């Protein structure tokens, strides 16, 4: 299976849970070029990994990370954040 094949619908932002444990989840995210995963807050720490594409992660504390294939960013709990896709981007979220 390929991460790209998980997202079968043509949506600007798509999130699909791909794995669950007793303590957390792994989610495949797809954000198409020019679209934004709107600002939100997680109540637990998370790890966002860019599989392919190019996206910008930002948070309310002024953190800005350019994510390219293989890059990752730790997401703090209770901090508002969002992700903007420069080109079509596939990401994995672990929390």
C-alpha positions in Angstrom: 0.0 0.0 0.0 1.2 3.5 -0.8 0.2 6.6 1.4 -1.1 8.3 -1.7 -3.6 5.5 -2.4 -5.3 6.1 1.0 -6.8 9.3 -0.1 -9.3 8.4 -2.8 -11.4 11.5 -2.8 -10.4 14.8 -4.4 -10.6 17.0 -1.3 -8.4 20.0 -0.4 -7.6 18.4 3.0 -8.0 14.7 3.8 -7.3 12.8 7.0 -7.5 9.0 7.3 -6.7 7.0 10.4 -4.3 4.2 9.3 -3.3 2.7 12.7 -4.5 2.7 16.3 -3.0 1.5 19.5 -4.4 1.5 23.0 -2.6 4.9 23.6 -2.8 6.7 20.3 -3.3 6.9 16.5 -1.5 7.3 13.3 -3.2 9.4 10.6 -2.3 9.9 7.0 -2.9 13.5 5.9 -3.1 14.9 2.4 -3.2 18.6 1.7 -3.4 19.8 -1.9 -1.4 22.7 -3.2 -2.5 26.1 -1.9 -4.8 24.6 0.8 -4.5 24.8 4.6 -5.2 22.4 7.4 -7.0 25.0 9.5 -5.7 26.1 12.9 -6.5 23.7 15.7 -5.2 22.4 19.0 -4.1 18.9 20.1 -4.4 17.9 23.8 -1.5 15.5 23.5 2.0 16.0 22.0 2.3 14.8 18.4 4.8 14.2 15.6 4.2 15.4 12.1 6.3 13.7 9.3 6.3 14.9 5.7 6.3 11.9 3.4 6.4 13.9 0.2 5.6 17.4 -1.1 6.2 20.7 0.6 4.2 22.3 3.4 4.7 25.0 6.0 3.9 24.2 9.7 3.1 27.2 11.8 2.0 27.7 15.4 0.8 30.5 17.6 4.2 30.8 19.3 5.8 31.9 16.1 7.3 28.6 15.1 7.5 28.2 11.3 8.9 25.0 9.8 9.3 24.3 6.1 8.6 20.6 5.7 10.0 18.6 2.7 10.2 14.9 2.2 11.6 13.2 5.3 11.3 16.3 7.5 9.4 16.2 10.8 8.2 18.6 13.5 7.1 18.0 17.1 3.7 19.5 17.9 3.2 20.8 21.4 0.0 20.1 23.2 -2.4 22.9 23.8 -0.7 25.2 21.2 -2.7 26.4 18.2 -1.1 25.3 14.9 -1.9 24.9 11.2 -0.3 23.5 8.0 -0.2 25.2 4.6 0.6 23.1 1.5 2.9 24.7 -1.1 2.5 21.7 -3.4 0.4 18.5 -3.0 1.7 17.1 0.2 1.4 13.7 2.1 2.1 13.7 5.8 1.9 11.2 8.7 0.6 12.4 12.1 1.5 10.3 15.2 -0.2 11.0 18.5 
